[in-house]
């Protein structure tokens, strides 16, 4: 009896968590199909907000800017993170711990502190605020997340295989691509996706480092809150959510070939 009650409470707890997590998203999706502009009245089912979304130059411009900044900053941060992890791998333990500690500060620090600091830095350098300052800011706060994703893989890397490849005649670059990269690839992909998500979601740092006449999705929504958020934003948010959901399903889809390989017994080699 106690076990049944305990399992029921656990299920209820998990159900409440999922309700609180996804109820706002479900509300947003429903509102994206509402023909009425007001959230308090249901005006019927419609796709007109999805149609008008792609004809709205302001929203599409903000979306293009957001995606470009997220892709470029994530790619640059991933390359710099891989190089940093390789350098940390061959450092002394004390120096490595110190640099990793310094790297973790931006992740623990408040975003508003990072945003104001970068703004003051760009002002002191006489830089003009715009796409470039936002891009540099996003690269800066993305690098620690990439290092955090790749460093555990780098610590578990067996360098003897790399050295053996070089002893067999492989060049350092060829040995790195064929031996080291396959081991680091899961960490690199997770670091890139994490950096892309953080860049796509950022508002505070972008708000302090952007110039006049340029907007990302987060800053665009913030400026529209005072006037009232357009229903096109609900449609865009729904498209982004469905896209991410499809990607997660595809990434986490079980591979039948790998399962077959795991279940197949390995041949016994008799010397």
PyMOL commands that set and color helices and strands:
alter all, ss='L'
color gray80, all
select helices_A, chain A and resi 2-32+48-53+57-89+93-108+111-124+131-155+159-167+172-201+204-209+217-227+231-251+256-263
alter helices_A, ss='H'
color red, helices_A
deselect
rebuild
show_as cartoon
